[in-house]
Amino acid sequence: MSNIAIADAIPAVSKHLYIETVGCQMNVLDSEMVVAALRKSGYALTKDPAKADALLFNTCSVRERAEEKAYNNLFHLKQLKLANPEKIICVMGCMAQKDQKAIFERVPFVDLVVGPGQLHRIPEMIANAQMGAKHQLAVSLSRRDGNVEDIKRSHETFDPLRDPEMRPTPFQAYLRIQIGCDKFCTYCIVPMTRGPEQGRAPEQIIAEAKVLADQGCKEIVLLGQTVNSYRHVQGDKVTRLSDLLQSLHVIDGIERIKFVTNYPKDMTRDLLETVRDLPKCSPYLHVPAQSGSDNILKRMKRGYTTADYYAMMDRINEIIPNAAVSSDFIVGFCGETEEEFQMTVDLVRRCRFKNSFIFQYSVRPGTKGAEIYEDDIPEEVKHRRNLELLEVQNQICLEDNMKFLGRSVQILVEGPSKWSVRKGQTGELRQMTGRTPCDRIVVWDGNIRQAGQILPVHIDDVFAFTMFGTVETNEIVPELLQIRM
Protein backbone atom coordinates (compact mmCIF):
# COMPACT_ATOMS: atom_id res chain seq x y z
CA MET A 1 0.00 0.00 0.00
CA SER A 2 1.28 3.49 -0.85
CA ASN A 3 1.50 6.33 1.63
CA ILE A 4 -0.80 9.32 1.25
CA ALA A 5 0.68 11.46 -1.47
CA ILE A 6 -2.13 13.83 -2.35
CA ALA A 7 -0.25 16.93 -1.26
CA ASP A 8 2.87 16.11 -3.26
CA ALA A 9 3.94 18.76 -5.73
CA ILE A 10 2.59 18.09 -9.22
CA PRO A 11 5.22 18.63 -11.96
CA ALA A 12 4.59 20.87 -14.93
CA VAL A 13 2.30 19.28 -17.50
CA SER A 14 4.21 17.81 -20.40
CA LYS A 15 1.97 14.92 -21.52
CA HIS A 16 -1.72 14.20 -21.88
CA LEU A 17 -3.80 11.28 -20.70
CA TYR A 18 -7.15 9.96 -21.94
CA ILE A 19 -9.05 7.48 -19.76
CA GLU A 20 -12.33 5.68 -20.32
CA THR A 21 -14.02 3.77 -17.50
CA VAL A 22 -16.84 1.24 -17.59
CA GLY A 23 -18.25 -0.96 -14.85
CA CYS A 24 -18.75 -0.63 -11.12
CA GLN A 25 -17.82 1.98 -8.52
CA MET A 26 -14.60 0.03 -7.87
CA ASN A 27 -13.52 0.77 -11.44
CA VAL A 28 -14.38 4.45 -11.04
CA LEU A 29 -12.20 4.58 -7.94
CA ASP A 30 -9.40 2.63 -9.64
CA SER A 31 -9.38 5.18 -12.45
CA GLU A 32 -9.12 8.00 -9.93
CA MET A 33 -6.09 6.33 -8.33
CA VAL A 34 -4.32 5.77 -11.65
CA VAL A 35 -4.92 9.34 -12.82
CA ALA A 36 -3.56 10.65 -9.50
CA ALA A 37 -0.40 8.57 -9.97
CA LEU A 38 0.07 9.74 -13.55
CA ARG A 39 -0.42 13.39 -12.63
CA LYS A 40 2.67 13.01 -10.46
CA SER A 41 4.50 12.02 -13.65
CA GLY A 42 3.43 15.20 -15.44
CA TYR A 43 0.23 14.06 -17.17
CA ALA A 44 -2.91 16.15 -17.60
CA LEU A 45 -6.31 14.80 -18.57
CA THR A 46 -7.77 15.32 -22.02
CA LYS A 47 -11.15 14.29 -23.44
CA ASP A 48 -9.71 14.00 -26.93
CA PRO A 49 -7.98 10.65 -27.69
CA ALA A 50 -6.13 12.26 -30.60
CA LYS A 51 -4.35 14.64 -28.23
CA ALA A 52 -3.41 11.96 -25.69
CA ASP A 53 0.08 10.54 -25.26
CA ALA A 54 -1.38 7.64 -23.23
CA LEU A 55 -4.85 6.12 -23.58
CA LEU A 56 -6.23 3.95 -20.78
CA PHE A 57 -9.30 1.74 -20.91
CA ASN A 58 -10.56 0.55 -17.52
CA THR A 59 -12.63 -2.53 -18.31
CA CYS A 60 -15.34 -4.72 -16.80
CA SER A 61 -15.93 -8.46 -17.18
CA VAL A 62 -19.23 -8.84 -15.34
CA ARG A 63 -21.19 -8.94 -18.61
CA GLU A 64 -20.22 -9.86 -22.16
CA ARG A 65 -21.61 -6.60 -23.54
CA ALA A 66 -19.14 -4.57 -21.47
CA GLU A 67 -16.23 -6.60 -22.83
CA GLU A 68 -17.33 -6.30 -26.44
CA LYS A 69 -17.76 -2.55 -26.01
CA ALA A 70 -14.18 -2.33 -24.73
CA TYR A 71 -12.82 -4.29 -27.69
CA ASN A 72 -14.82 -2.19 -30.16
CA ASN A 73 -13.45 1.02 -28.63
CA LEU A 74 -9.93 -0.38 -28.92
CA PHE A 75 -10.39 -1.34 -32.59
CA HIS A 76 -11.45 2.25 -33.33
CA LEU A 77 -8.01 3.42 -32.18
CA LYS A 78 -6.11 1.46 -34.83
CA GLN A 79 -5.79 4.36 -37.26
CA LEU A 80 -4.79 6.68 -34.45
CA LYS A 81 -2.03 4.29 -33.41
CA LEU A 82 -0.84 3.80 -36.99
CA ALA A 83 -0.64 7.56 -37.47
CA ASN A 84 1.29 8.00 -34.22
CA PRO A 85 2.96 4.75 -33.03
CA GLU A 86 4.36 6.57 -29.98
CA LYS A 87 0.89 6.70 -28.39
CA ILE A 88 0.65 4.23 -25.49
CA ILE A 89 -2.54 2.18 -25.24
CA CYS A 90 -3.30 0.42 -21.96
CA VAL A 91 -6.08 -2.04 -21.11
CA MET A 92 -6.60 -2.20 -17.36
CA GLY A 93 -9.17 -3.68 -15.00
CA CYS A 94 -11.06 -6.95 -14.76
CA MET A 95 -11.01 -7.82 -18.47
CA ALA A 96 -7.23 -7.40 -18.41
CA GLN A 97 -6.93 -9.85 -15.52
CA LYS A 98 -9.28 -12.35 -17.19
CA ASP A 99 -8.03 -12.27 -20.79
CA GLN A 100 -4.37 -11.37 -20.19
CA LYS A 101 -2.20 -12.23 -23.27
CA ALA A 102 -5.33 -12.92 -25.33
CA ILE A 103 -5.84 -9.14 -25.51
CA PHE A 104 -2.52 -8.74 -27.33
CA GLU A 105 -3.56 -11.49 -29.74
CA ARG A 106 -6.91 -9.88 -30.47
CA VAL A 107 -5.69 -6.25 -30.46
CA PRO A 108 -1.95 -6.35 -31.32
CA PHE A 109 -1.43 -2.60 -31.10
CA VAL A 110 -2.23 -2.54 -27.35
CA ASP A 111 0.96 -1.83 -25.37
CA LEU A 112 -0.01 -2.63 -21.76
CA VAL A 113 -2.40 -5.10 -20.11
CA VAL A 114 -2.74 -4.48 -16.37
CA GLY A 115 -5.02 -6.28 -13.90
CA PRO A 116 -6.82 -4.41 -11.08
CA GLY A 117 -4.31 -5.68 -8.49
CA GLN A 118 -1.31 -4.27 -10.37
CA LEU A 119 -2.45 -0.75 -11.21
CA HIS A 120 0.35 0.85 -9.19
CA ARG A 121 2.75 -0.33 -11.93
CA ILE A 122 1.12 1.67 -14.74
CA PRO A 123 3.34 4.81 -14.54
CA GLU A 124 6.49 2.68 -14.69
CA MET A 125 5.11 0.52 -17.50
CA ILE A 126 4.13 3.57 -19.57
CA ALA A 127 7.67 4.92 -19.14
CA ASN A 128 9.06 1.55 -20.27
CA ALA A 129 6.76 1.56 -23.30
CA GLN A 130 8.00 5.01 -24.27
CA MET A 131 11.52 3.54 -24.25
CA GLY A 132 10.45 0.76 -26.62
CA ALA A 133 9.10 -2.05 -24.41
CA LYS A 134 6.35 -4.01 -26.18
CA HIS A 135 3.34 -5.99 -24.94
CA GLN A 136 3.93 -5.57 -21.20
CA LEU A 137 1.70 -7.71 -19.00
CA ALA A 138 1.09 -7.15 -15.26
CA VAL A 139 -1.57 -9.35 -13.68
CA SER A 140 -2.13 -10.89 -10.28
CA LEU A 141 -1.80 -14.56 -9.38
CA SER A 142 -4.86 -16.65 -10.14
CA ARG A 143 -6.73 -18.34 -7.30
CA ARG A 144 -4.95 -21.58 -8.18
CA ASP A 145 -1.38 -20.26 -8.59
CA GLY A 146 -0.12 -20.02 -5.02
CA ASN A 147 -0.94 -19.93 -1.34
CA VAL A 148 -3.54 -17.49 -0.04
CA GLU A 149 -1.06 -14.94 1.31
CA ASP A 150 0.93 -14.81 -1.94
CA ILE A 151 -2.28 -14.39 -3.93
CA LYS A 152 -3.48 -11.61 -1.62
CA ARG A 153 -0.19 -9.73 -1.96
CA SER A 154 -0.44 -9.95 -5.74
CA HIS A 155 -3.82 -8.17 -5.54
CA GLU A 156 -2.63 -5.19 -3.50
CA THR A 157 -4.21 -1.83 -4.21
CA PHE A 158 -2.41 1.48 -4.04
CA ASP A 159 -4.90 3.54 -2.09
CA PRO A 160 -5.08 6.33 -1.11
CA LEU A 161 -3.71 8.24 -4.13
CA ARG A 162 -6.63 10.49 -5.06
CA ASP A 163 -7.58 12.85 -7.86
CA PRO A 164 -10.52 15.14 -7.01
CA GLU A 165 -11.31 15.88 -10.67
CA MET A 166 -12.17 12.22 -11.24
CA ARG A 167 -14.88 12.04 -8.57
CA PRO A 168 -18.65 11.99 -9.19
CA THR A 169 -18.78 15.50 -7.70
CA PRO A 170 -16.27 17.55 -5.66
CA PHE A 171 -18.36 16.83 -2.56
CA GLN A 172 -18.64 13.03 -2.86
CA ALA A 173 -15.96 10.36 -2.90
CA TYR A 174 -15.63 6.60 -2.95
CA LEU A 175 -13.51 5.04 -0.23
CA ARG A 176 -12.41 1.44 -0.62
CA ILE A 177 -12.47 -0.57 2.61
CA GLN A 178 -12.27 -4.07 1.11
CA ILE A 179 -10.96 -5.73 -2.03
CA GLY A 180 -11.71 -9.13 -3.50
CA CYS A 181 -14.48 -11.61 -2.81
CA ASP A 182 -14.70 -15.14 -1.40
CA LYS A 183 -18.38 -15.85 -2.13
CA PHE A 184 -17.79 -17.59 -5.50
CA CYS A 185 -21.32 -17.19 -6.88
CA THR A 186 -21.53 -19.42 -9.95
CA TYR A 187 -22.37 -16.54 -12.33
CA CYS A 188 -19.68 -14.13 -11.12
CA ILE A 189 -16.12 -13.62 -12.35
CA VAL A 190 -15.14 -11.09 -9.66
CA PRO A 191 -13.45 -13.57 -7.24
CA MET A 192 -11.15 -14.55 -10.12
CA THR A 193 -10.37 -11.02 -11.33
CA ARG A 194 -10.14 -9.21 -7.98
CA GLY A 195 -8.75 -12.01 -5.84
CA PRO A 196 -9.34 -13.08 -2.22
CA GLU A 197 -11.42 -10.99 0.14
CA GLN A 198 -9.30 -8.74 2.34
CA GLY A 199 -10.20 -5.73 4.43
CA ARG A 200 -7.94 -2.71 4.47
CA ALA A 201 -6.49 -1.65 7.82
CA PRO A 202 -8.89 0.70 9.65
CA GLU A 203 -6.16 3.26 10.33
CA GLN A 204 -5.53 3.56 6.57
CA ILE A 205 -9.24 4.03 5.89
CA ILE A 206 -9.64 6.66 8.60
CA ALA A 207 -6.55 8.57 7.43
CA GLU A 208 -7.88 8.61 3.88
CA ALA A 209 -11.32 9.77 5.04
CA LYS A 210 -9.71 12.70 6.89
CA VAL A 211 -7.88 13.72 3.72
CA LEU A 212 -11.12 13.56 1.77
CA ALA A 213 -12.84 15.71 4.40
CA ASP A 214 -10.01 18.25 4.17
CA GLN A 215 -10.55 18.36 0.39
CA GLY A 216 -14.21 19.30 0.90
CA CYS A 217 -15.93 15.92 0.62
CA LYS A 218 -19.19 15.83 2.56
CA GLU A 219 -20.28 12.34 1.56
CA ILE A 220 -18.16 9.21 1.44
CA VAL A 221 -19.33 5.90 -0.01
CA LEU A 222 -17.51 2.90 1.45
CA LEU A 223 -16.83 0.28 -1.21
CA GLY A 224 -16.46 -3.48 -1.03
CA GLN A 225 -17.66 -6.41 -3.14
CA THR A 226 -19.54 -7.52 -0.01
CA VAL A 227 -18.90 -4.43 2.07
CA ASN A 228 -20.82 -5.51 5.17
CA SER A 229 -18.59 -8.60 5.37
CA TYR A 230 -15.70 -6.23 6.15
CA ARG A 231 -13.40 -7.62 8.82
CA HIS A 232 -9.84 -6.70 9.73
CA VAL A 233 -7.84 -8.65 12.29
CA GLN A 234 -4.72 -7.23 13.88
CA GLY A 235 -3.46 -9.24 16.85
CA ASP A 236 -6.38 -9.65 19.24
CA LYS A 237 -8.33 -6.74 17.75
CA VAL A 238 -11.12 -7.43 15.25
CA THR A 239 -12.62 -4.47 13.40
CA ARG A 240 -16.05 -4.91 11.78
CA LEU A 241 -17.97 -2.50 9.59
CA SER A 242 -19.99 -1.28 12.58
CA ASP A 243 -16.74 -0.40 14.38
CA LEU A 244 -15.41 1.37 11.30
CA LEU A 245 -18.60 3.43 10.97
CA GLN A 246 -18.20 4.60 14.57
CA SER A 247 -14.66 5.81 13.83
CA LEU A 248 -15.60 7.55 10.57
CA HIS A 249 -18.64 9.23 12.11
CA VAL A 250 -16.55 11.56 14.30
CA ILE A 251 -14.52 13.03 11.40
CA ASP A 252 -15.28 16.73 11.02
CA GLY A 253 -16.52 17.68 7.56
CA ILE A 254 -17.98 14.28 6.68
CA GLU A 255 -21.75 14.65 6.85
CA ARG A 256 -23.02 11.52 5.10
CA ILE A 257 -21.73 7.95 5.03
CA LYS A 258 -23.02 5.21 2.72
CA PHE A 259 -21.71 1.72 2.02
CA VAL A 260 -22.18 -0.65 -0.94
CA THR A 261 -22.58 -3.49 -1.93
CA ASN A 262 -24.00 -5.64 0.89
CA TYR A 263 -24.40 -9.39 1.32
CA PRO A 264 -27.76 -10.50 2.81
CA LYS A 265 -26.38 -12.98 5.38
CA ASP A 266 -24.03 -10.34 6.84
CA MET A 267 -26.70 -7.68 7.41
CA THR A 268 -26.52 -8.14 11.17
CA ARG A 269 -28.58 -6.54 13.91
CA ASP A 270 -25.41 -4.93 15.27
CA LEU A 271 -24.70 -3.22 11.93
CA LEU A 272 -28.28 -2.04 11.49
CA GLU A 273 -28.41 -0.62 15.00
CA THR A 274 -25.18 1.25 14.29
CA VAL A 275 -26.71 2.79 11.14
CA ARG A 276 -29.81 3.71 13.14
CA ASP A 277 -27.83 5.34 15.95
CA LEU A 278 -25.32 7.33 13.88
CA PRO A 279 -26.98 10.39 12.27
CA LYS A 280 -24.37 10.63 9.49
CA CYS A 281 -25.10 7.09 8.28
CA SER A 282 -27.59 7.17 5.41
CA PRO A 283 -30.55 4.83 5.82
CA TYR A 284 -29.88 3.47 2.34
CA LEU A 285 -28.88 -0.19 1.93
CA HIS A 286 -28.09 -1.89 -1.36
CA VAL A 287 -28.56 -5.63 -0.81
CA PRO A 288 -28.69 -7.78 -3.99
CA ALA A 289 -31.24 -10.60 -3.86
CA GLN A 290 -30.59 -11.89 -7.43
CA SER A 291 -33.62 -14.22 -7.45
CA GLY A 292 -36.79 -15.07 -5.54
CA SER A 293 -36.43 -18.81 -6.16
CA ASP A 294 -34.58 -21.01 -3.67
CA ASN A 295 -33.74 -23.39 -6.49
CA ILE A 296 -32.11 -20.63 -8.53
CA LEU A 297 -30.33 -19.20 -5.49
CA LYS A 298 -28.86 -22.63 -4.80
CA ARG A 299 -27.68 -22.94 -8.42
CA MET A 300 -26.19 -19.46 -8.13
CA LYS A 301 -24.46 -20.55 -4.89
CA ARG A 302 -25.67 -17.43 -3.13
CA GLY A 303 -25.57 -19.01 0.33
CA TYR A 304 -29.04 -17.96 1.52
CA THR A 305 -32.71 -18.74 0.92
CA THR A 306 -35.63 -16.45 0.22
CA ALA A 307 -36.69 -17.01 3.84
CA ASP A 308 -33.30 -15.66 4.92
CA TYR A 309 -33.76 -12.63 2.70
CA TYR A 310 -37.27 -11.95 3.99
CA ALA A 311 -36.00 -12.27 7.58
CA MET A 312 -33.30 -9.70 6.76
CA MET A 313 -35.89 -7.31 5.33
CA ASP A 314 -38.03 -7.72 8.48
CA ARG A 315 -34.95 -6.94 10.58
CA ILE A 316 -34.20 -3.82 8.54
CA ASN A 317 -37.80 -2.58 8.76
CA GLU A 318 -37.87 -3.21 12.52
CA ILE A 319 -34.63 -1.40 13.32
CA ILE A 320 -34.62 1.34 10.62
CA PRO A 321 -38.28 1.95 9.67
CA ASN A 322 -37.34 4.72 7.19
CA ALA A 323 -34.70 2.63 5.43
CA ALA A 324 -34.58 2.51 1.63
CA VAL A 325 -33.38 -0.83 0.26
CA SER A 326 -32.30 -1.40 -3.33
CA SER A 327 -31.42 -4.69 -4.99
CA ASP A 328 -29.91 -6.51 -7.98
CA PHE A 329 -31.57 -9.26 -9.99
CA ILE A 330 -30.46 -11.64 -12.73
CA VAL A 331 -33.25 -12.91 -14.97
CA GLY A 332 -32.91 -15.90 -17.27
CA PHE A 333 -30.32 -17.74 -15.21
CA CYS A 334 -29.69 -21.31 -16.34
CA GLY A 335 -32.82 -23.43 -16.02
CA GLU A 336 -35.06 -20.63 -14.69
CA THR A 337 -38.70 -21.62 -15.23
CA GLU A 338 -41.64 -19.23 -15.56
CA GLU A 339 -42.74 -20.24 -12.06
CA GLU A 340 -39.30 -19.44 -10.65
CA PHE A 341 -39.26 -16.09 -12.42
CA GLN A 342 -42.68 -15.27 -10.92
CA MET A 343 -41.18 -15.99 -7.49
CA THR A 344 -38.73 -13.16 -8.21
CA VAL A 345 -41.60 -10.88 -9.19
CA ASP A 346 -43.34 -11.79 -5.92
CA LEU A 347 -40.19 -10.97 -3.93
CA VAL A 348 -39.94 -7.54 -5.55
CA ARG A 349 -43.60 -6.82 -4.80
CA ARG A 350 -43.24 -7.91 -1.19
CA CYS A 351 -39.95 -6.11 -0.45
CA ARG A 352 -40.82 -2.91 -2.34
CA PHE A 353 -37.27 -1.90 -3.19
CA LYS A 354 -36.36 1.74 -3.69
CA ASN A 355 -35.00 0.63 -7.04
CA SER A 356 -33.58 -2.52 -8.60
CA PHE A 357 -30.80 -3.11 -11.10
CA ILE A 358 -32.04 -5.87 -13.40
CA PHE A 359 -29.75 -7.81 -15.72
CA GLN A 360 -30.18 -10.61 -18.23
CA TYR A 361 -27.93 -13.55 -17.48
CA SER A 362 -24.71 -13.51 -19.47
CA VAL A 363 -22.35 -16.50 -19.46
CA ARG A 364 -18.94 -15.58 -18.09
CA PRO A 365 -16.10 -17.90 -19.12
CA GLY A 366 -14.08 -18.85 -16.07
CA THR A 367 -17.07 -19.04 -13.73
CA LYS A 368 -18.44 -22.25 -12.27
CA GLY A 369 -21.77 -21.57 -13.91
CA ALA A 370 -20.17 -21.63 -17.35
CA GLU A 371 -18.66 -25.03 -16.54
CA ILE A 372 -21.63 -26.87 -15.05
CA TYR A 373 -24.82 -25.22 -16.37
CA GLU A 374 -26.27 -24.80 -19.82
CA ASP A 375 -27.34 -21.29 -20.80
CA ASP A 376 -30.71 -22.63 -21.93
CA ILE A 377 -33.03 -19.62 -21.65
CA PRO A 378 -33.66 -17.98 -25.05
CA GLU A 379 -32.61 -14.35 -25.34
CA GLU A 380 -36.16 -13.23 -26.17
CA VAL A 381 -37.40 -14.84 -22.93
CA LYS A 382 -34.66 -13.15 -20.92
CA HIS A 383 -35.58 -9.82 -22.51
CA ARG A 384 -39.30 -10.26 -21.76
CA ARG A 385 -38.63 -11.16 -18.14
CA ASN A 386 -36.33 -8.19 -17.80
CA LEU A 387 -39.02 -5.81 -19.04
CA GLU A 388 -41.72 -7.42 -16.89
CA LEU A 389 -39.69 -7.18 -13.69
CA LEU A 390 -38.65 -3.63 -14.54
CA GLU A 391 -42.28 -2.62 -15.01
CA VAL A 392 -43.19 -3.99 -11.58
CA GLN A 393 -40.26 -2.19 -9.97
CA ASN A 394 -41.01 1.10 -11.73
CA GLN A 395 -44.59 1.05 -10.44
CA ILE A 396 -43.31 0.51 -6.89
CA CYS A 397 -40.85 3.40 -7.31
CA LEU A 398 -43.65 5.73 -8.37
CA GLU A 399 -46.02 4.64 -5.59
CA ASP A 400 -43.37 5.03 -2.88
CA ASN A 401 -42.17 8.39 -4.22
CA MET A 402 -45.75 9.64 -3.99
CA LYS A 403 -45.41 9.44 -0.20
CA PHE A 404 -42.91 12.33 -0.37
CA LEU A 405 -45.35 14.79 -1.96
CA GLY A 406 -45.71 17.85 0.24
CA ARG A 407 -42.87 16.82 2.53
CA SER A 408 -39.54 18.50 3.17
CA VAL A 409 -36.31 16.57 2.79
CA GLN A 410 -32.63 17.36 3.24
CA ILE A 411 -30.71 17.35 -0.03
CA LEU A 412 -26.97 17.17 -0.59
CA VAL A 413 -26.67 19.37 -3.67
CA GLU A 414 -24.50 17.62 -6.27
CA GLY A 415 -24.59 20.31 -8.97
CA PRO A 416 -26.44 21.07 -12.22
CA SER A 417 -28.84 18.34 -13.35
CA LYS A 418 -28.24 16.22 -16.44
CA TRP A 419 -31.04 18.16 -18.15
CA SER A 420 -29.28 21.43 -17.35
CA VAL A 421 -26.01 20.17 -18.82
CA ARG A 422 -27.74 18.73 -21.89
CA LYS A 423 -29.54 22.03 -22.53
CA GLY A 424 -26.31 23.97 -22.14
CA GLN A 425 -27.55 26.16 -19.31
CA THR A 426 -24.99 28.77 -18.25
CA GLY A 427 -24.85 31.45 -15.60
CA GLU A 428 -25.77 31.11 -11.95
CA LEU A 429 -29.41 30.08 -12.40
CA ARG A 430 -29.61 26.38 -13.26
CA GLN A 431 -31.75 23.32 -12.73
CA MET A 432 -29.92 21.68 -9.83
CA THR A 433 -29.93 18.11 -8.55
CA GLY A 434 -29.11 16.26 -5.36
CA ARG A 435 -30.07 13.28 -3.25
CA THR A 436 -31.95 12.63 -0.05
CA PRO A 437 -30.21 10.63 2.69
CA CYS A 438 -32.06 7.57 1.36
CA ASP A 439 -30.56 8.18 -2.11
CA ARG A 440 -33.63 9.49 -3.91
CA ILE A 441 -32.90 11.97 -6.71
CA VAL A 442 -34.45 15.45 -6.50
CA VAL A 443 -34.22 18.32 -9.01
CA TRP A 444 -35.29 21.97 -8.69
CA ASP A 445 -34.72 25.39 -10.22
CA GLY A 446 -31.82 26.74 -8.23
CA ASN A 447 -28.46 28.45 -8.19
CA ILE A 448 -25.03 27.05 -9.01
CA ARG A 449 -23.81 28.41 -5.65
CA GLN A 450 -25.98 25.80 -3.91
CA ALA A 451 -23.60 23.02 -4.99
CA GLY A 452 -22.07 21.22 -2.03
CA GLN A 453 -24.63 22.47 0.49
CA ILE A 454 -27.22 20.44 2.37
CA LEU A 455 -30.52 22.23 1.84
CA PRO A 456 -34.20 21.72 2.75
CA VAL A 457 -36.26 21.05 -0.37
CA HIS A 458 -40.05 20.83 -0.50
CA ILE A 459 -41.27 18.05 -2.81
CA ASP A 460 -43.85 19.34 -5.31
CA ASP A 461 -44.07 16.53 -7.88
CA VAL A 462 -42.76 12.99 -8.30
CA PHE A 463 -42.04 10.44 -11.00
CA ALA A 464 -40.66 6.92 -10.75
CA PHE A 465 -37.00 7.94 -10.77
CA THR A 466 -36.98 11.66 -9.98
CA MET A 467 -38.72 14.03 -7.58
CA PHE A 468 -39.16 17.75 -8.26
CA GLY A 469 -39.09 20.38 -5.56
CA THR A 470 -38.46 23.89 -4.35
CA VAL A 471 -35.72 25.02 -1.98
CA GLU A 472 -37.22 26.26 1.28
CA THR A 473 -36.02 29.75 2.08
CA ASN A 474 -37.53 30.23 5.52
CA GLU A 475 -35.01 30.34 8.35
CA ILE A 476 -36.97 27.99 10.63
CA VAL A 477 -36.30 24.42 9.60
CA PRO A 478 -39.47 22.28 9.75
CA GLU A 479 -39.49 19.35 12.13
CA LEU A 480 -39.78 16.98 9.21
CA LEU A 481 -36.22 17.87 8.25
CA GLN A 482 -35.00 16.04 11.33
CA ILE A 483 -36.31 12.76 9.91
CA ARG A 484 -33.73 10.91 7.82
CA MET A 485 -35.87 10.07 4.83
Secondary structure, DSSP 8 states (H G I E B T S, - for coil): -----TTS------EEEEEEE-SSHHHHHHHHHHHHHHHTTTEEE-S-GGG-SEEEEEE--SSHHHHHHHHHHHHTTHHHHHH-TT-EEEEEEHHHHHHTHHHHHHSTT--EEE-TT-GGGHHHHHHHHHTT--SEEE----TTSS-HHHHHHHT---TT---GGGSSBTTEEEEE-EE------TT--HHHHH-S-EE--HHHHHHHHHHHHHTT--EEEEE-TTGGG-EEEETTEEEEHHHHHHHHHTSTT--EEEEE---GGG--HHHHHHHHH-TTB-SEEE---B-S-HHHHHHHT-S--HHHHHHHHHHHHHH-TT-EEEEEEEES-TT--HHHHHHHHHHHHHH--S-EEEEE----TTSHHHHH----S-HHHHHHHHHHHHHHHHHHHHHHHHTTTT-EEEEEEEEE-HHHHHTT--SSEEEEEEE-TT--EEEEEEEGGGTT-EEEEEEEEE-SS-EEEEE---SS--GGGGS--
